[in-house]
Amino acid sequence: MKKLVVLGGGYGGMRLLQRLLPNQLPDDIEITLVDRAPYHSLKTEFYALAAGTISDHHVRVNFPEHARLSVKYGEVSKVDIEHEQVLFNDGSVLPYNYIVIGLGCEDKYHGVPGADEFTYSIQSINKSRKTYQALNDLGPNKVVAIVGAGLSGVELASELHESRPDLQVKLFDRGNVVLSAFPAKLSNYVQNWFETNGVEVINSSNITRVEPNTLFNHDEPIHCDVIVWTAGIQPNKVVRDLDVEKDSQGRVVLTKQHNVPNYENVYVVGDCASLPHAPSAQLAEGQAEQIVQVLVKRWAGQEPPSEFPPIKLKGVLGSLGKKHGFGLVAERPLTGRMARLLKSGVLWMYKYHNGN
């Protein structure tokens, strides 16, 4: 039997398993999924877990079951692509014939002193749980700073305001307006929502240092009882340590068949892959669909497609609490209750199709 190892049960890894396991897995291939946890986590909803508006169970989806699928739990320390093996922190080693690396991303601190040590995160389910504990242990009128006003920061700030209106929520944004990568209509709508609802947005901020309970904006100290960092991501350290070509963001440069150049058995999916769009669950799933086509062809001794059509993204949806939202659907800005209902519907469909 040949072994396909899938590192990470995220959106890309899950889609890969869903497409291979029903009837596309050759009889001589078995799959080992590697993850820290015994379930897939809905990372797009970690902001609500941290804010305390949904339960832990709400963001978990069971892994698929199959006679030739096994799951290994552990923390990966290195992928040795020369010797075709995965090394773990506990000293164990997992050999492979084919590997799909989908280990996701981590916070990027941009060299800000103290940011790693003195801030909380929503990049993993474990870190989101700790952030939930810290936020919900706070007494009334305490100050929460959220650094970074991209999608994650905006959703966390709005959800926390709804969950704990007694807290003072400060959202620090480097741009002149939140969500500066989005069309002005959406950015202005979200900025106005925060102003109307009493969430303080500090635009044109520059966080220069973090100390315990203190954030320095343009070197000016600001007391904060909890600081949450949502100001950028980078590939997982295991991927950063790979001796392969990377782009300016540290993501792995791939062939059109999504494998590492000169390694036809090594694939990278999701946040760690250099792709023409910003990392997202949709992008990881679309890429996984194409990787499955490549694997099936190569396993059959056939040439895979020489190239694929661009991965089509349906859009982006974000929430402002439970009643309002915003989004880009078919490149059209969408705001208000309809955007929030759409996001809820997409989440329900995802969980329904994954058997939860």
N, C-alpha and C positions, 0 to 999 in steps of 0.2 A: 504493500500500500504506500502511495505517496501522500505526503502531508502538506496541506495548505494551512498556514498559521495566519490568523487574523488578529492583529494587535489593536485592541480597542473596540468595545461594543457601542460606539457612538452612532451617529446617523448614517455614516458611510458604511461602517461595519455591519450594521443591522440590515441595510438595504442589500448588501452583498449576500448575506446569509439567506434573506428572504427569496432572492432570485435563484440562488444555486440549489437550495435544499429540496424544493418540491420535486423537480425532475431533471435538473441540468447538471447534477453532480455525477461524474463518471464513477463506475463501480470500483475503480482502483484509487480513488481519492478520498481521504478523510480530512476533516477540518478540526483544528483546535482554536477556539476563541480564547483570547487572553484579556482579562479585565481585572480591575481592583475589586469590583462589586459583582454580586450575582444577579444583576439586572441592568437593563439599559436605562439611562437617566435622561429626562427631557430637559436638556440644558437651556433651551429657550425659555423655560419657566422658573429657572433658579432665582430670578429676581423676586418672584412672589413667595417662594419658599423662605428666602432670607427676610422678607418683610413680614412674614407670619400670616399671610392671607390664604395660603393653601397648606395642606399637610404633606409630609414627606412621601406618603403613599401615592399622592396625586402625581408625582413626577417620576414614578418608576414604571417600567414596562418589562415584562418577563422576556428573557432570551428565548428564541425558538428552540424546539426540541427535535432531535433527529438521531437515528441510530449511529450515524457516522459523524456526529458533532459532539465533541467534548469541550469542557470549559476548564481552563486553568486560571486560578486566582493568584494574583501576585503583582509585585511592582517591578517593572522592567528596568534594568540598569544599562543595557547595551544591546544593540543589534549588530552582530558580526556578519556582514554580508559576504565577506571572503570565505568564511568557514560555514556559512548557512546555519547559524544558530542564534537563539535569543538567550541572553543572560539575565538572571534575576537577582534582586538584592539579597535573597536568602542563599545564594550560591548555586541554585539549580540552573540547569541548561535545557533548552528546548530546541532540538534540531528541526529543520524544515526543508522542503523541496521548493515550495512557493511561499511567499509572504506578502501580506497586504498590511502596510503600516498606517494605522489611523488613530494615533495617540492624542490627537487634539492639541489644544493650545494652553498656554499659561499666561499669567499677567506679565505685562512688560512695564518696567518701572522707569525706563528712560534715564537711568543713572541718578535718579533723585535719592539722596541720602536718607535712609530711614524708612523709605516707602515700603520695602519688602517686610521689614521687621515690625512696623507699627500700624499697618493698615489691614483691614479685612478684605475678603475676596468673595466673588460668586462664580469663580471659574470651574469649580468642581462641586459635587453634591456634598462632600465632607466639609469643604470650606464654606459652602452656603449654610450648612447647619450651624457651624460655629458663628457665622455672621448673624444668623437668626437669634442665637442664644445671646450674643452681645447686645443686639438691638433691642430685644424684648425684655432684657433684664434692666434696661434703663428706666429711671423714674421720670416723672413728668417734667417738661420744659428743658430736658437735656438737649444738647446740640449734636446733630449727626452731620458729618461732612461726607459728601459723595464726590469723588474726584473723577471727572470725565463725563461729558454730556453727549455721548453717543447713544445708541439704542439701549444698551444695558443700563447706563447711568440714568437715563430719562425714565425708563420703566421702573427701576428700583426707587427713584425719588418719588414718583407719583404714587406707587403702590404703598410705600412706607407712610406717606402723608395720609393716605386713606386708612391704613391700618392703625397708625398712631398719630392722630391729629394733634396730640399734646406735645409732640416733639418739634424742635426747631430743625428743619431740614435745609441744609445749604448745599447747592449744586454748583460745583466749580467747573467752568468751561473755558477752554483756551480760545474759542472763537468769539465772534461778536454776537452770535446767536446760537442757541442749542441746535444740535443736529445739522451742523453747517454743511454736511455732505448731501443733504436732501434739498429738494426745491424750496424756494423762499416761502411759498404758501404753507408748507408743512412746518418749517422751522418757526415761522412767526406764530402759527396756531399753537404749537407746543409751548413756546416761550410765553405767550399770553395766558395759556392755561395755568402755568406755574405762578405767574403774577396774580391772576385772579384767585388762585387757591392758597396763596400765602406761602409758597415754597420760594425761598430766596435763591435766585440764580446770580452767580458772580461770574459775569462774562469777562473775556480778555484776561483770564487768570493765568498765573505762571507759578506752579508749585515748585519751590526751590529746595525744600527740606521738610522732613516729617520727624517729629519727636513724640514721645508719649503724650497723648491728648493735646497735641499742638501741631497745627498745620501752618506752614510758612508760605504765604502768597505774596510774590514779589518781595520776599524776605521779611514780610510783616507777619508776626505771630498771631494766630487765631486759635482760641481755645475750642476744642471739640471733644466730646465725650466718647464718640466712636467715629472712626474714619474708614470709609469703604473705598477701595480703589477699583475704578472701572475705566481706566485711561489708557487702554491699549493692550494688545495681545501679541504673543510670539509663539512659534512652534514649541512643542514639548522638548525638554532638554535632551532626551534620547535622540531626537531627530536633529537637534542643533549640533550634537556631537558626531553625527555621521560624516564621514569624509567623502562627501559627494558635492556636486555643484549646487549652489543655492542662489536664490534671487536676493534682491536688496532687503527683503523682509525676513530672510533666513529660511524661506520655504524651499523645498527640494524641486529642482528643475527636472522635468520628466520628458519622455518621448511622447509622441501623439497617442501612443498606446498606454500611457500612464505608468510605464515602468521606468526605473532608474536607468539612464544610458549605460549600455554594456552589461546590464543585469536584467535579463528578460524574466527572471523569476522574482523580482523585487518591485512591488508597487506601493505607491503612497496615495492615500485618499484623504480628502477633507482639509482641515486647517493647516496641515503640514505640507500640502502640495502647492506648487506654484501654478496658479490658474488665473485666467483673465478677469476674475471677479473677486470681490471681497469674500472672505470665508463666511459660509452660512450652512445651515442644515440642508437647504434645498440643493446647494452646490455639491455638497458631499454625496447626497443621494443620486444626483444626476451623474456624477463622476463614477460612482459605484456601479451604476447600470452599464456604463461603457467598459469598466474593468471586467465585469462578468462576461461580456461578449468576447473580450480578448482572451480571457482564461479558457473559456469553452472551446474557442478555435484552436488555441495552442495545445490544449490537452488532446484534441482530436488530430493533431499533426497538420493542421491547416494554417494558412496565413491569416492573421487577424486583419480587420479593416485598416487601410493605410492611414486614414484619418477619420475623425468623427465630426458631425455637425456641432456647432457651438451648443453648449448646455443652455437650455432655455429656463430662465428664472421667472416664476409667476409674479414675483413682487416681494415687498417687505411690509409686514404689519407690526405695529407696536401698540401697547396699551398705555392709557393714562388712567390708572385705577380700573375698577370693574365696569364703568359706564361709558368711558370715552376712549378714543383711540385715534390712530393716524396710520397712514400707509401709502405705498405706491403700488398700485395694481394696474398692470398693463401700461406702466409709465404714467398713469394718471394719479394725481394726488387725491387722497381720500381722508376725510377727517370726521370726527364725531362718533356717534353711537354705532353707525353702520360698520366703521372700521373695527370697532371693538367686537361686535358680533361676528364679523368675518374671522377675526383671530380666534375666537372661542370655537367657531365651527371647524377651522383647520385643525386645531388641537384635538377636538373630539374625533374627527375623521382619522387622524393619525393613530390615536389610541385604539379606535375601533378596528382599524385594519391590522393592527399589531396584536389583536386578541386580548386587549385589556379593557 
